[in-house]
Amino acid sequence: MNDNLEIAVKRFTEIRRELGFTQAEFAKLLGVSNTTADIERGRTKLSGTVVAQLLKQFNVNPLWLYGDSIHKNLSTANSSVMPKVVTVDSSDNENMVLVNAKAAAGYPQNIQDTSWYRQLPAFDIPLPEFRNATYRGFQVEGDSMLPNLRPGEWVLAKAVEGLQDISPNKIYVVVLQDAVLVKKIERSPDPTEISLISINENYPPYRVKTNELQELWQVGSKITFGVDATSESGLLRQLQESMEELKSQIKRVNN
């Protein structure tokens, strides 16, 4: 067995163990007869079909598999961080959906369900700063971004087109497969990973795989309330009143 094939066998076994599959389970997923034992012993060739399945199902870089790259995973066309759903008002104008802390718990699972978004409040802010892009409002939960953002405040964030657009000096709403987080982002030497950074130093940074990202939103502004607005319904009511007051002020200026 030459060096490249030996590396491929070793890394194939490494992937299976990391993913937690038995040899029989992995064989079934990859379309291999019975078990992957012969592949892992070097008795059976690692076929192109198996390599293609590793890329398709687990984003495994074929060049890494054979020892010709340090990058274990590849980005795919399905890894877009753009919004999965955009909503419009009765006049067919795009509006800003508000995702409160309670709704955020179900956001990752319903991210492509257009009917789910209808339960959420939505607004149009008639300011030039909120034009020519898709915006969404998210309620801050927890104290990991203190002192910049307090629990219960709202951030208004613009959709990010791709990871190439992120800046270490900005704050982002990061939508993962199972959570919605407000963090700073740092790139990693490994292009398949990013680090999520809290401003509150009590929370250490941690890394996530880029293929775990569903959406990214760059925070541009925030809305805060008095300390007496403690209930979720109270916050939403005050937010709606603030929006209406803002619209009234703009109308008076224009007239």
Buried (B, 14 or more C-beta within 10 A) or exposed (E): EEEEBEBBBBBBBEBBEEEEBEBEBBBBBBEBEEBBEBBBEBEBEBEEEBBBBBBEEBBBBBEBBBBEEEEBBBBEEEBBBEBBBBBEEEEEEBBBBBBBBEBBBBBBEBBEEEEBBEEBBBBBBEEEEBEEEBBBBBBBBBBBBBEBBBEBBBBBBBBBEEBEEBEEEBBBBBBBEEEBBBBBBBBBEBBBBBBBBBBEEEBEEEEBBBBBBBBBBBBBBBBEBEEEBEEBEBBBEBBEEBBEEBBEEEEEEEE
